[in-house]
């Protein structure tokens, strides 16, 4: 699978009717095959940035380019064949089965009024298998557990066969086992399919374990970006999350131990 | 309370400017950019209507580069900010601190009659200054634990008038200086305080300070 670079340059995003930018002057480039985790406290602009990267919010200033072309110049269907976004809490259409939902992922690939091709059917089958949903394919979504439902949504964006996947807190409200499954799957999709992933996560240890790079947001600005070992430090935790915490390593993975409230560098 | 604004700024007292430069050098070298109380005056302005008739607000004030260096310094601030964007605000901040360690060396390098601040344009202070630009800046430092020259007791009143700027070379300089520490901002106005007269107001006095 060929990859394409996603680039946000001097990006400012503002929600309709808001009087200030939720994302301010963010410059971020995501290389093909890379996993970038957006982290930051509540209200730091993670979801807004993801929406901007997916063209759901038009830049107030700056631009987002995919494969060298500004997002607004991409025909919607052509972009949807290459970029998929999964919001944090998508509405579940009543009565829709797992297979039906996953088949929706093929929408950008199927011409209007055309029937599914062999390739479309195969993509749905592969997505169901990848998320281990074969046995649940005929089940209505509302009968699934939270973890199963989340996997079904991820299978849908997989069936879309994008090069770039934008995910907003895919592990939110899942138990530990299902969180692990989702993250494992994302890592595998990146490794085996070369899928580029931009994902917002609340759990810093999970983000550090999954991502090649972290992009840390604070009050709408990019506080720091880089490899987890470089970004995830005690100073950052104090400045951004206002906690006094220790960063350690366990079995090669970064670990955090919060000791209490911190004293951030208020100028930032 | 306010003198009639002459519209003709006069140089700040040299010892005041020396103090301000020393405070900022100390801030960069010893406090990693955390402002000292000595750079945060109370700005007092007329505000007609119910109440005492005036408004006092604290601001963090800045020094402008000497007019001959203004454009070059603005470009340096801007370049420093923009070249660090991809690494993030923390890296920009740290590079800014590094840069400013060598920046505050001599009062000769700064505009002798101006102090500046940046405010959201809709704040009561900005609106009051728009209505009546006459103002007084009160600098008050009283910390018995600080035995250094920059921390000794000072109570100074600087009278003058404010210019509100939303574009131009001074606006750009203040904007990019601020961006190094707080990012770029919209809907803000630069207040350029022009100095006319200074007083030492310790213990109820009102002694003119003449450089």
Contacts between the chains, C-beta under 8 A, distances in Angstrom:
chain1	res1	chain2	res2	distance
A	10	B	85	7.2
A	20	B	186	7.7
A	20	B	187	7.9
A	21	B	186	7.1
A	24	B	183	5.5
A	24	B	184	6.9
A	25	B	85	6.8
A	25	B	183	5.8
A	25	B	184	5.1
A	27	B	85	4.2
A	27	B	86	5.0
A	28	B	86	7.3
A	29	B	86	7.0
A	215	B	88	7.9
A	216	B	88	6.9
A	218	B	89	7.0
A	221	B	88	7.8
A	221	B	89	4.8
A	221	B	183	5.0
A	222	B	85	7.4
A	222	B	88	4.5
A	222	B	89	6.3
A	223	B	88	5.1
A	223	B	89	5.1
A	223	B	90	5.3
A	224	B	87	6.9
A	224	B	88	3.8
A	224	B	89	7.5
A	224	B	90	4.9
A	224	B	91	6.7
A	225	B	86	6.8
A	225	B	87	6.5
A	225	B	88	5.2
A	226	B	87	7.3
A	235	B	90	7.8
A	236	B	90	7.0
A	239	B	90	6.8
A	265	B	32	7.2
A	265	B	33	7.8
A	265	B	34	7.5
A	265	B	93	7.8
A	266	B	34	7.3
A	267	B	33	5.4
A	267	B	34	6.5
A	267	B	35	7.8
A	267	B	93	7.0
A	267	B	181	5.1
A	267	B	182	7.0
A	268	B	89	6.1
A	268	B	90	6.7
A	268	B	93	5.9
A	268	B	181	7.4
A	268	B	182	7.6
